[in-house]
Amino acid sequence: MDFHKATPQNIRYHLQNLHHLVFEVTDKCNLNCKYCGYSEFYRGYDSRTGKNLSFTRAKLIIDYLLDLWKGDYSDGTNHEFNIGFYGGEPLINVQFIKQVIDYVESSELEKTGRICSYSMTTNGMLLDQYMDFLVEKDFRLMISLDGDEYAQSYRIDHSGKKSFDCVFSNTKLLQEKYPEFFKSKVNFNSVLHNRNEVESIYQFIRTRFDKIPRIAQLSQVGICEEMKDEFLTHFAAIAR
């Protein structure tokens, strides 16, 4: 069987063996990062119109997968299955997240041989409000933080206020309140640009949180041609 072809048989096979399902919870974000992939510098993305994903649509997907898996179940089968929540900022639509988890946990997922876990990428701005819930459900968290205050200064809210103080204090609160959870379940994603560098990012996050961050360069794919010089001048960094 050639698994690279999009045949009905291949699609069914991959769905039967699905390990990770991601919901784009909302396209809303409480930050307005200057280098965001949905900013004026990029083209070709779907417009951000402040929409939330409805639970009804998510339920259809979950029900379809449950029916598919029940028909393929064999005793002793245990597959890890992760549901990821992404945005926008997913915690803006936390009600949806709770509905999905409640539904999954009240379903017959265990009868399909699936062991479910949850993950989320978050900018950290709402962590203080929802950390108890995230810990209770044993989420794996990826927190977006570019380093110290200057390094984080491209991540601003819609009024132009810098996000560093809020994100840093919320993340520290999580670390102090739930140290074991923080140690095993929390990681960091940092964007490399012209206000930070690899060494300073590593140093800051390792010193403050005892973590090694994942570092990504800004994408240069899909930049509007008329904005390219400005983008490269202000945001691009050469790995160093």
Secondary structure, DSSP 8 states (H G I E B T S, - for coil): --TTS--HHHHHHHHHT--EEEEE-BS--S---TT-TTSTTB-SS------B--HHHHHHHHHHHHHHHHTT--TT--EEEEEEEESS-GGGGHHHHHHHHHHHHHTTGGGGTEEEEEEEEE-STTHHHHHHHHHHTT-EEEEE--SSTTTTTT-B-TTS-B-HHHHHHHHHHHHHH-HHHHHHHEEEEEEE-TT--HHHHHHHHHHHHS---EEEE---SSB-GGGHHHHHHHT-----
